[in-house]
Amino acid sequence: MKYTNDEKYLDILVRVKDLFLEFGLRSLSMDDISRKLAISKKTLYQYVSSKEDLVEKIFELSQFETEQFYNQPCGEGMNAIDILLEASKFVSREMKKFNPVITFDLMKYYPVVFNKFLELKRELIYRKIRENIVQGKNEGIYRESLNPDLIARLYVNNLVAMHQSDFLSRNDVSFTMVFEVMFENHIRAITNRKGLDYFESKRNLLDFQI
């Protein structure tokens, strides 16, 4: 990601990201953004060439933050289930901040940015889930018969399905609710008895709400 050492640039992106999360993408013009950030449009255009460019950079930031999280050292004593739990809490926190209107706006007004962002997410999640399956099998807490490539692809496809309009149009169903059910189904499908017992004890200990 460009300008990662430019604190002013990163501050602008973080603050604009918060505005998008609160108001959506379509409702905010570049004039609105510069006014709410209390900066001139000239300053804003030092970093971006257009609103679409700004939207793309916001999602580059989101991707960068996600990669930074997954690239953190796992630390001693963290098995594959521990890692999945930490990753799921990270995703859940991000989803609770997420405004579903953003997905509609992206798909309708910024389809190129949306598809690029979705593909990057798919590649990252596929890679990390596949690594996790291999680790869990080696640790003896996942079922030996699992196909890491197939499981990772199915997991990614389920995540992509969550962004389809039929999920988003239901007022009684949120991203978080769907993800938590999907996550528990995933855990129960891949663990052996030893792994499932560990998951149950760890979930209760951490008060992890499914």
C-alpha positions as CSV (number, residue, x, y, z in Angstrom):
1,M,0.0,0.0,0.0
2,K,1.3,3.4,-1.0
3,Y,2.1,6.2,1.6
4,T,2.0,3.8,4.6
5,N,4.6,6.1,6.2
6,D,2.6,9.3,5.6
7,E,0.7,9.8,8.8
8,K,-1.5,12.6,7.4
9,Y,-2.5,10.4,4.4
10,L,-3.4,7.5,6.7
11,D,-5.3,9.8,9.1
12,I,-7.4,11.1,6.2
13,L,-8.2,7.5,5.0
14,V,-9.1,6.3,8.4
15,R,-11.4,9.3,9.0
16,V,-13.0,9.0,5.5
17,K,-13.5,5.3,6.2
18,D,-15.4,6.2,9.4
19,L,-17.6,8.6,7.4
20,F,-18.4,6.0,4.8
21,L,-19.3,3.5,7.5
22,E,-21.7,6.0,9.0
23,F,-23.2,7.6,5.9
24,G,-22.5,5.2,3.1
25,L,-20.7,6.0,-0.1
26,R,-23.2,7.6,-2.4
27,S,-24.5,10.3,0.1
28,L,-21.1,11.9,0.5
29,S,-19.6,14.2,-2.1
30,M,-15.9,15.3,-2.1
31,D,-17.2,18.7,-0.8
32,D,-18.9,16.9,2.1
33,I,-15.8,14.9,2.9
34,S,-13.5,17.8,2.9
35,R,-15.9,19.8,5.0
36,K,-16.4,17.1,7.6
37,L,-12.7,16.5,7.8
38,A,-12.0,20.2,8.1
39,I,-9.5,20.1,5.3
40,S,-9.4,21.8,1.9
41,K,-10.3,19.9,-1.3
42,K,-6.9,20.8,-2.5
43,T,-5.3,18.9,0.3
44,L,-7.7,15.9,-0.4
45,Y,-6.8,15.9,-4.0
46,Q,-3.1,15.8,-3.2
47,Y,-3.7,12.1,-2.3
48,V,-6.6,11.1,-4.6
49,S,-7.7,12.0,-8.1
50,S,-11.4,11.4,-7.7
51,K,-14.0,10.0,-5.4
52,E,-13.7,6.6,-7.1
53,D,-10.0,6.7,-6.4
54,L,-10.7,7.6,-2.8
55,V,-13.1,4.7,-2.5
56,E,-10.5,2.4,-3.9
57,K,-7.8,3.6,-1.5
58,I,-10.2,3.1,1.4
59,F,-10.5,-0.5,0.5
60,E,-6.8,-0.8,-0.1
61,L,-6.5,0.4,3.5
62,S,-9.0,-2.2,4.7
63,Q,-7.1,-4.9,2.9
64,F,-3.8,-3.7,4.3
65,E,-5.3,-3.8,7.9
66,T,-6.6,-7.3,7.3
67,E,-3.3,-8.5,6.0
68,Q,-1.5,-6.9,9.0
69,F,-3.8,-8.8,11.4
70,Y,-3.2,-12.2,9.7
71,N,0.5,-11.6,9.5
72,Q,0.9,-11.0,13.2
73,P,2.9,-13.7,15.0
74,C,0.4,-16.2,16.5
75,G,2.5,-16.6,19.7
76,E,3.3,-19.7,21.7
77,G,0.4,-22.0,22.6
78,M,-2.0,-21.0,19.9
79,N,-3.2,-24.0,17.9
80,A,-5.3,-23.9,14.8
81,I,-8.6,-23.4,16.7
82,D,-7.1,-20.6,18.8
83,I,-6.2,-18.8,15.5
84,L,-9.6,-19.4,14.0
85,L,-11.3,-17.9,17.1
86,E,-9.1,-14.8,17.0
87,A,-9.7,-14.4,13.3
88,S,-13.4,-14.8,13.8
89,K,-13.5,-12.1,16.5
90,F,-11.6,-9.8,14.2
91,V,-14.1,-10.4,11.4
92,S,-17.0,-10.0,13.8
93,R,-15.7,-6.6,15.0
94,E,-15.3,-5.4,11.5
95,M,-18.8,-6.5,10.5
96,K,-20.4,-4.8,13.5
97,K,-19.0,-1.5,12.2
98,F,-20.0,-2.3,8.6
99,N,-22.9,-0.4,7.0
100,P,-24.7,-2.8,4.5
101,V,-25.5,0.3,2.4
102,I,-21.8,0.3,1.4
103,T,-22.1,-3.0,-0.4
104,F,-25.2,-1.8,-2.4
105,D,-23.3,1.4,-3.3
106,L,-20.2,-0.5,-4.3
107,M,-22.0,-3.0,-6.4
108,K,-24.1,-0.3,-8.2
109,Y,-21.8,2.7,-8.5
110,Y,-18.3,1.2,-8.1
111,P,-18.4,-2.3,-9.6
112,V,-14.8,-2.4,-10.6
113,V,-13.6,-1.4,-7.1
114,F,-16.0,-3.9,-5.6
115,N,-14.9,-6.8,-7.7
116,K,-11.2,-6.0,-7.2
117,F,-11.7,-5.8,-3.4
118,L,-13.8,-9.0,-3.3
119,E,-11.1,-10.9,-5.3
120,L,-8.3,-9.7,-2.9
121,K,-10.4,-10.8,0.1
122,R,-11.1,-14.2,-1.5
123,E,-7.4,-14.8,-2.2
124,L,-6.3,-13.8,1.3
125,I,-9.0,-15.8,3.1
126,Y,-8.5,-18.9,0.9
127,R,-4.8,-18.9,1.7
128,K,-5.3,-18.5,5.4
129,I,-8.1,-21.0,5.8
130,R,-6.0,-23.6,3.8
131,E,-3.0,-23.0,6.0
132,N,-5.2,-23.4,9.1
133,I,-6.6,-26.7,7.9
134,V,-3.1,-28.1,7.3
135,Q,-2.0,-26.9,10.8
136,G,-5.1,-28.4,12.5
137,K,-4.6,-31.7,10.8
138,N,-0.9,-31.7,11.9
139,E,-1.9,-30.9,15.4
140,G,-4.5,-33.8,15.5
141,I,-7.5,-31.6,16.2
142,Y,-9.0,-31.5,12.7
143,R,-10.3,-34.6,10.9
144,E,-7.6,-36.4,9.0
145,S,-9.7,-36.9,5.9
146,L,-10.2,-33.1,5.2
147,N,-9.1,-31.7,1.8
148,P,-7.5,-28.3,2.7
149,D,-8.0,-26.9,-0.8
150,L,-11.7,-27.9,-1.0
151,I,-12.5,-26.7,2.5
152,A,-10.9,-23.4,1.9
153,R,-12.8,-22.9,-1.4
154,L,-16.1,-23.7,0.2
155,Y,-15.4,-21.3,3.1
156,V,-14.6,-18.5,0.7
157,N,-17.7,-19.2,-1.4
158,N,-19.9,-19.0,1.8
159,L,-18.4,-15.7,2.6
160,V,-19.0,-14.3,-0.9
161,A,-22.6,-15.5,-0.7
162,M,-23.1,-13.4,2.5
163,H,-22.7,-10.3,0.3
164,Q,-25.5,-11.2,-2.1
165,S,-28.6,-9.1,-2.1
166,D,-31.0,-11.7,-0.7
167,F,-29.0,-11.8,2.6
168,L,-28.8,-8.0,2.8
169,S,-32.5,-7.4,2.0
170,R,-33.7,-9.3,5.2
171,N,-34.1,-6.8,8.1
172,D,-34.0,-9.6,10.6
173,V,-30.6,-11.0,9.4
174,S,-27.3,-9.2,9.9
175,F,-23.8,-9.9,8.6
176,T,-22.7,-10.8,12.1
177,M,-25.6,-13.3,12.6
178,V,-24.9,-15.1,9.4
179,F,-21.1,-15.1,9.9
180,E,-21.4,-16.5,13.4
181,V,-23.6,-19.4,12.3
182,M,-21.3,-20.1,9.3
183,F,-18.3,-20.0,11.6
184,E,-19.7,-22.5,14.1
185,N,-20.8,-24.8,11.3
186,H,-17.3,-24.6,9.9
187,I,-15.7,-25.5,13.2
188,R,-18.0,-28.4,13.8
189,A,-17.5,-29.7,10.3
190,I,-13.7,-29.8,10.4
191,T,-12.8,-30.8,14.0
192,N,-12.5,-34.3,15.4
193,R,-13.7,-35.1,18.9
194,K,-10.6,-33.8,20.5
195,G,-10.8,-30.6,18.6
196,L,-14.5,-30.1,19.2
197,D,-14.0,-30.6,23.0
198,Y,-11.2,-28.0,22.9
199,F,-13.4,-25.6,20.9
200,E,-16.3,-25.9,23.4
201,S,-14.1,-25.3,26.4
202,K,-12.2,-22.4,24.8
203,R,-15.4,-20.7,23.6
204,N,-16.9,-20.8,27.0
205,L,-13.7,-19.6,28.7
206,L,-13.5,-16.6,26.3
207,D,-17.2,-16.0,26.4
208,F,-17.2,-16.2,22.7
209,Q,-20.8,-15.5,21.6
210,I,-22.0,-17.6,18.7
